[in-house]
Amino acid sequence: MAADTVELNTGTGLQVSHSLALSRAPLNMNHYANKKSAAESMLDVALLMANASQLKAVLEQGPQFTLYTALITLISLSLCLQVLVGILLIFIGE
């Protein structure tokens, strides 16, 4: 394996070694799929929490807010669909 040595900050003599030959380990697709699934799940939870926070903020504004009814309806619909998709994914995954 050939390696290049690059000297940085020549006064301190700091050296960094970088291997030119990359190791070609086989890609574990199951590991990749698990990480991708976990990341998507975290994003789903973040979206659910953001929608709940938005619903709380709109409810605190009260009915005098211009688009109160429309926002309540759309945010509630979004929350219901997210919960429904989550439940379906649990049953489909079995």
C-alpha positions as CSV (number, residue, x, y, z in Angstrom):
1,M,0.0,0.0,0.0
2,A,1.5,3.3,-1.1
3,A,1.1,6.3,1.3
4,D,1.6,10.0,0.7
5,T,2.9,12.1,3.5
6,V,1.9,15.8,3.6
7,E,3.7,18.2,5.9
8,L,1.5,20.9,7.4
9,N,2.8,23.9,9.4
10,T,6.4,23.3,8.5
11,G,7.6,25.0,11.7
12,T,6.0,22.4,13.9
13,G,6.7,19.4,11.7
14,L,3.1,18.1,11.8
15,Q,2.7,15.3,9.3
16,V,-0.5,13.7,8.0
17,S,-0.4,10.4,6.3
18,H,-3.0,9.6,3.7
19,S,-3.4,6.2,2.1
20,L,-3.8,6.3,-1.7
21,A,-5.3,2.7,-1.8
22,L,-8.8,2.6,-0.5
23,S,-9.9,-0.6,1.1
24,R,-12.7,-2.3,-0.9
25,A,-14.8,-3.9,1.9
26,P,-18.1,-5.3,0.6
27,L,-21.0,-3.0,1.2
28,N,-23.4,-4.5,3.7
29,M,-26.8,-3.6,2.3
30,N,-28.7,-4.8,5.3
31,H,-26.7,-2.4,7.5
32,Y,-27.3,0.4,5.1
33,A,-31.1,-0.3,5.0
34,N,-31.3,-0.4,8.8
35,K,-29.5,3.0,9.1
36,K,-31.7,4.5,6.4
37,S,-34.8,3.2,8.1
38,A,-33.7,4.7,11.4
39,A,-33.0,8.0,9.9
40,E,-36.4,8.1,8.2
41,S,-38.1,7.2,11.4
42,M,-36.3,10.1,13.2
43,L,-37.4,12.5,10.5
44,D,-41.0,11.2,10.8
45,V,-40.9,11.8,14.6
46,A,-39.5,15.3,14.1
47,L,-42.2,16.1,11.6
48,L,-44.9,14.8,14.0
49,M,-43.5,16.9,16.8
50,A,-43.2,20.0,14.6
51,N,-46.9,19.6,13.6
52,A,-48.0,19.2,17.2
53,S,-46.0,22.3,18.1
54,Q,-47.7,24.2,15.2
55,L,-51.1,23.0,16.3
56,K,-50.4,24.2,19.9
57,A,-49.3,27.6,18.6
58,V,-52.4,28.1,16.5
59,L,-54.6,27.0,19.4
60,E,-52.9,29.5,21.7
61,Q,-53.6,32.3,19.1
62,G,-57.3,31.7,19.4
63,P,-60.1,32.0,16.9
64,Q,-59.4,35.7,16.3
65,F,-56.5,34.6,14.1
66,T,-57.3,35.0,10.4
67,L,-56.8,31.5,9.2
68,Y,-57.6,29.7,12.4
69,T,-60.1,27.1,11.1
70,A,-58.1,26.3,8.0
71,L,-54.9,25.9,9.9
72,I,-56.5,23.7,12.6
73,T,-58.1,21.5,9.9
74,L,-54.9,21.1,7.8
75,I,-52.6,20.5,10.8
76,S,-55.0,18.0,12.3
77,L,-55.3,16.2,9.0
78,S,-51.6,16.1,8.7
79,L,-51.2,14.6,12.2
80,C,-53.9,12.0,11.6
81,L,-52.3,10.9,8.3
82,Q,-48.9,10.6,10.0
83,V,-50.3,8.5,12.8
84,L,-52.2,6.4,10.2
85,V,-49.1,5.8,8.1
86,G,-47.1,4.9,11.2
87,I,-49.7,2.3,12.2
88,L,-49.8,0.9,8.7
89,L,-46.1,0.6,8.6
90,I,-46.1,-1.4,11.8
91,F,-48.6,-3.9,10.4
92,I,-47.0,-4.1,7.0
93,G,-43.5,-4.6,8.5
94,E,-44.7,-7.8,10.3
